[in-house]
């Protein structure tokens, strides 16, 4: 599926696959009705992330991943 993001036509499947490649275990998707990017991330518990753009979603995933790695076990 292709959608317009920041004025550019993007392939949501390709973006989703790239996010999955960069962050194994993360489940990303584009919400057709919300027009937002979403991901479920394991950080000791499942966390739902939402962002307006793929770049912002990657940033949110990186923040969640850094919090996960700083948890004392």
Number of C-alpha atoms within 10 A of each C-alpha: 9 11 14 11 15 9 7 9 10 14 13 20 14 12 16 19 14 12 22 15 11 10 16 9 12 17 16 27 19 22 12 10 6 9 14 16 22 23 22 17 22 14 14 10 9 11 12 13 16 19 17 15 16 21 13 13 20 19 13 18 24 13 11 16 15 12 12 15 11 8 9 5 4
